[in-house]
Amino acid sequence: MRAWLLGGCLALLLLAQETMAGTLLVVGDSISAALGLETSQGWVSLLEKRLVEQGYQHRVINASISGDTSAGGLARLPALLDEYQPSLVIIELGGNDGLRGQSPAQLQQNLAGMIDNVRSRGASVLLLGMRLPPNYGARYTLAFSQVYSALAEEKQVSLVPFFLEGVGGVPDMMQADGIHPQAKAQPRLLDNLWPTLKPML
């Protein structure tokens, strides 16, 4: 009986630790969905492994969809928050908005809506910034990149200024389409966000 009680207490303690650690939700596009790769090769899977290796108990949910835009993320976010009740949300969106030439002002409005929605549930936000290739024109690419820094300042959220730093525009790191990172680039993506993410865990 005593052994059973001790076992039950241990199980409850472990469950409490996991609950306290919370859930980390990734809402992104093909970059986070590991398009063209095995899911296990993507940076989100590498993040799960690093968390375990470093003793964190967080559950990681990858809700990224290839081709998603900021409008799509905003639309599906409430249901994700209801289902998973995360303590921290990583937003990796905007690349497809830019590739389609959509308005930076609309991108900023959509991402702001996502941030506000997450915060209304008591969760933290990590925003991953994106940049566009120079062939989209200096004026547009500048306006696009400034969306993320402006949001970080306005909403006081943590920001990785350029998530694809050291990867985007580097042929050896990219798949044949020139848009999606190769498997060997995924650890670099994780390293790009880890210094900002770790203090938030």
N, C-alpha and C positions, 0 to 999 in steps of 0.2 A: 504494500500500500504506500509506504513511504517512497519507494523507488518510483512508483507511478506518479505520485504528487510532484516529486522532484523533476521528473520528465515533463510533466505538464507545465510546470513553472518555467522550465528552460524553453519549451516551445513557445510559450507566451512572451518570454523575454525576447526571443529571436524575432517573433512577429512584430513586437513593439518597436524593435530597432529598425526593421524594414519599413514599418509604417512611418517612423520618425524621419527616415532618410528621404522618403517621398519618391515621386515619379518625375522623371525628366522626359519631356515631350519634344520631339523634333518635328517641326512643320516646315517642309521644304519642297524643293522640286527635284529634277533629275540628278542634280549634284549630290543631294543627300539620299536619293533613292538608289544610288550606285548604278545608274544606267550603263549598260554595256559590260558590267562586271558581275561576278558572283556577289550576292548580298553580303556574304561574310568578308568580302574584300573592302567594302565601303567604310568610310570614316566613322559612320554611326556604330557599326559593328566593332570597329577598333576602339571606339570610346567605351562601349560596354566592357570589353576585355580590360582596358586600362583601369576602369573603375573597380573591377573585381581585384585586379592585381594590387591596387593601392588601398584596398580595404573599404571602399565605399559600398553602401548597400542599396544604392539607387536602382530603381527599375527604369529601363530606357524603352520608350515607345517611339518607333520611327513611323510617323504619319506622313511621310513625304511621297509625293506623286509626280511622276515625270510629266513635264509640260505645264505644271501648275503655275498660276500667276498670283499676284497679291490679292486680286479680287476673289480668286478661287479659295485661297487660304483664309481670307476673311469670312467667306460664306460657310466654310466647313468647320471653322474653329469652335464655335459654340458647342457643337455636338461632341467634338473631341474633348473639350474641357469638362463637359458633363460626364462623359464616359470614363476618363482617366484621372480626373481631378489632380493634375500635376502640381508640383511645387515650383517647377522651373520649366520655362518654355524657350526653346531655341528657335528663332525665326530665320529661315534661310530662303528668302523669296525676293523676287524682283528681276532676276536675270531674264526670264521670259517676257516680262513687261518691256524691258529694254530692247530685246531682240525684235519685238513686234512694233517698236517705235511708239509705245504708249506714253501718255503724258506723265512726266515726273511728278507733277502736282497730284495726279490721281494715285500714283504709286505711294506718295507720301501719305495721302489721306487713308488709303487702304491699310498701310502698315501701322499708322497711328491708331486706327480702329482695332487692329489686332492687339496692339500693346494695351490699349485701354480695356479691352475685353479680358485679357489675361490678368491684368492688375485688379480688375473688379472681382476676380475669384481668389485674390490673395496670393497669387503666384508671381515669381520673378521672371524677367525677360532678358534674354541675351540675343541681340540683333547682329546678324552677320552681314556685313556690307559687301556690295558687289560693284564692279566696274565693267564698262563696255569696251570692246575693241575700238581703236581710234578711227576706224573707217565709218563710224556712225556720226562723225563730225564733232569738232571740239566743243561747240556750244551745248549740244545734246548730252554728250558724255559727261561734261562737267556738271550740268544740271542734275543728271542721273546720280552721279556719285555723291553729290552734296545732299541728296535726300536722306541718306543714312546718318551723316554727321549732324544734320539739322534735327532729325528726330531724336538722336541720342541726347542732344543738348536740351531740346524742348521737353522731352519726356523723362529725362534723367535716367536713361537705361544704359546698361553695359553694351559696348559696341566693339566688334572686331572690324576695323575700318575696311579691310579688303580680305575676305575669306580665302580667296584664291592666290594670295601673295606667294610668289615663288613658283606658281603652277600655271596660272592663266597667262596665255601668250608664250609659254615655253614649249616649243614643239615636242621635245623629248618627254614632257610630262602629260601631254594631251593625247586623247584618242584621235583616230583619223579624221573625225569631224571637226577637230579644232575647238570643240566646245566643252567636251566632257573629259575630266581627268582620268588618266590611266590608274591601274591598281597601285603602281609604285608611287603615285602622287598622294594617295590617301593618307599615309602617315603624316605627310607635311600638312595636309588640311587639318588633321587633328591637332598637330602641334601649333598651328596658327591660332586656334581658338582656346587651347588648353590653359594658357596663362590667365586668360580672362574668366574662363569657366570655373577653374578650380576654387577660387575664393568664394564662389557663389554656392558651392555644394554644402 
